[in-house]
Amino acid sequence: MYIGKAAQLSGTTIKAIRHYEEIGLLPAPQREGRYRVYSAQSVELLTFIKCAQQLGFKLKELQGILHGYRGDELPWQRASQAIAQKKHALVTQIEALQAVHSGLVAFESSLEEAQGQCSFERLLDAGAAGKS
């Protein structure tokens, strides 16, 4: 199949496919004259790349996962390891964000308490006492 059909089936764009070839994510396809010809394996790889990107993988990370891939079976073992690392990183980020959220809630609460203790009349009295 030609590049347009491969893009359509994988949910990517022609421009993205050419970019993936340039950076070595996608092996160079066979050619018929001037036209690139893609296989079902190419579409599977393109779909994998698109899905991985949607789940937060960067192209650099995918280059590490797909290093040495030449159109045979996808390196599922490396992909599984990368997914496990990504999940661990997300858990760490979630914990950090929950800590920030808790801090904001505590900060908000302390501001509300301070506001309740600070009356306008007391400020006026303090200001008047400072002038005398």
C-alpha positions in Angstrom: 0.0 0.0 0.0 1.1 3.6 -0.6 1.9 6.2 2.1 -1.6 7.7 2.0 -3.3 4.4 2.8 -0.8 3.6 5.5 -1.4 7.0 7.1 -5.2 6.5 6.9 -5.1 3.0 8.4 -2.7 3.9 11.2 -4.3 7.3 12.1 -1.1 9.2 11.4 -0.2 11.7 8.7 2.0 11.4 5.7 4.2 14.1 7.2 4.6 12.1 10.4 5.4 8.9 8.5 8.2 10.6 6.6 9.5 12.1 9.9 9.5 8.7 11.6 11.5 7.3 8.6 14.0 10.3 8.9 14.6 9.7 12.6 14.8 5.9 12.3 11.6 4.9 14.0 10.2 3.4 10.9 12.4 1.3 8.6 12.7 2.5 5.1 9.9 1.0 3.0 10.3 -0.8 -0.3 9.7 1.2 -3.4 7.8 0.8 -6.6 9.4 3.4 -8.8 9.2 6.7 -7.0 6.5 5.5 -4.6 7.0 4.1 -1.1 5.2 0.8 -0.5 4.2 -0.1 3.1 3.3 -3.4 4.5 0.8 -4.5 7.2 3.8 -4.6 9.6 4.5 -1.0 8.8 0.9 0.0 9.7 1.1 -2.1 12.9 4.3 -0.2 13.8 2.8 3.2 13.0 -0.3 2.3 15.1 2.0 1.4 18.0 3.9 4.7 17.7 0.7 6.7 17.6 -0.8 4.9 20.6 2.4 5.2 22.6 2.6 8.9 21.9 -1.0 9.4 23.0 -0.1 7.7 26.3 2.8 10.1 26.9 5.8 8.5 25.3 8.2 10.9 23.5 9.8 10.0 20.2 13.2 9.7 21.8 11.8 7.1 24.2 10.3 5.2 21.3 13.6 5.3 19.5 15.1 3.4 22.5 12.3 0.9 22.5 12.4 0.3 18.7 16.3 0.4 18.4 17.3 -2.3 16.0 13.7 -3.1 14.8 13.8 -3.9 11.1 10.3 -5.0 10.3 10.1 -8.3 12.1 8.3 -8.8 15.4 7.9 -5.7 17.5 10.2 -5.7 20.6 7.4 -6.4 23.1 9.8 -7.1 26.0 11.4 -3.6 25.7 8.0 -2.1 25.3 6.7 -3.8 28.4 9.7 -2.5 30.4 9.2 1.0 29.1 5.5 0.9 30.0 6.4 -0.3 33.5 8.9 2.6 33.9 6.3 5.1 32.6 3.7 3.8 35.0 6.1 4.1 37.9 7.0 7.7 36.9 3.3 8.5 36.7 2.6 7.2 40.2 5.5 9.3 41.5 4.1 12.4 39.7 0.6 11.7 41.0 2.0 11.5 44.6 3.9 14.7 44.1 0.8 16.4 42.8 -1.3 15.1 45.6 1.2 16.6 48.1 1.0 19.9 46.3 -2.8 19.7 46.4 -2.7 19.0 50.2 -0.4 21.9 50.7 -2.7 24.2 48.8 -5.7 23.1 50.8 -3.8 23.7 54.0 -2.6 27.1 52.8 -6.1 28.1 51.8 -7.4 27.1 55.1 -4.7 29.1 57.0 -5.6 32.1 54.9 -9.3 31.8 55.7 -8.5 31.5 59.4 -6.2 34.5 59.3 -8.8 36.5 57.4 -11.3 35.7 60.2 -8.9 37.0 62.8 -8.2 40.2 61.0 -11.0 42.7 61.3 -11.1 46.0 59.6 -11.9 47.8 62.9 -8.8 46.6 64.5 -6.7 47.8 61.6 -8.3 51.2 61.9 -7.7 51.3 65.7 -4.1 50.3 65.2 -3.6 53.0 62.5 -5.2 55.6 64.8 -3.0 54.6 67.7 0.1 54.9 65.5 -0.7 58.6 64.7 -1.0 59.6 68.3 
